[in-house]
Amino acid sequence: MKKNTNAKEELVNMLSEIYQQLEELENVLDSNFSSIRNHWQDQYTDQLSVCDSKLDLLERETMRQVNGNKPADKETFQRSPGIKLELGYKLH
């Protein structure tokens, strides 16, 4: 009987130790993924900025050609402000 109790206690101790190790691993993974996510977000923002500036140059060149090689005025061509997107969740 005492042998069963000791085996059960050992098993509980081993499971507790595994649980603690899994919690530590979860924290490390969360930290690493967070930094990777931030890095990807920064890269994406940089890529969008480059695309935005290239698109702006193309728009100005197009307006210059449409206006007969006159420089494009801000009033002639005005970019609309960015679109704000919202996500909605429907609960059932």
N, C-alpha and C positions, 0 to 999 in steps of 0.2 A: 504494500500500500504506500509506504514511504517512498519507494522507488518511483511509483507513478506520479506522486506529488512533485518529486524532484525533476522528473522528465517534463512535466507540465510547466513548472517554473522556468526551466531552461528554455523551453519552446517560447514561452511568453517573453522572456528576456531577449531571445534572438529576434522575435518579431518586433519587439519595441526598438531594438537596435536598427533593424532594417527600415522601420518606419522613420526613424530619425535621419538615417542616411538618405532616404528618398526625399525628405523635406529639404535637406541641404542641397541635394541635386536639383530639386525644383527651383530653389532660390538662385542657384548658379545659372541654370538654363534661362530663367526669366531675365536675369541681368544681362546675359550674353545676347539673347534675342532682342532685348530692348535696345542695346547699343547697335546691333545690326540693323534693326528697324529704323533707328534714327539716322544711321549712315545712308541707308537706301532712300530715306525721305530727303536728306540733304542732296544726294545725287539727282533725284527726280526733280527737285526744285531748281537745281542748276540747269538741268536739261530743258526744263520748261522756260527758264529765263532766256536761254540761248535761242530756243524756238520762237519765243515772243519777240525778241529783237530782230531775228531774221524775217519774221512775218511782218513786223512793222516796216522794215526796209522795203520789202516787196510791195506792201500797200502804198507806201510813199512813191515808189517808182511807177507803179500802175497809175496812181493819180496824176503823176507828172506827165505820163504819156497821154492820159485821157484829156488833160487840160492843155494839151499842145505844148509840151515841154516847159510849162511854167511850174515853178515850185508849188507844191501843194500847200494850201492854207489849212490851218487848223479848223476853220469854219467850213471849208469845203468838204472835208472828210473828218468826221468825228467818230471815234471808236466808242461803242457803247460800253458801259462799265461791265465788268465780269459778271457772269451769271452765278447766282447763288443757288446751290443745290441742297435740298434737304431730303433726308431719308425718313420715311415713315414706316412704322411697324404696326401691323394690324394684329391685335390679340383676339384669339378665338375663344 
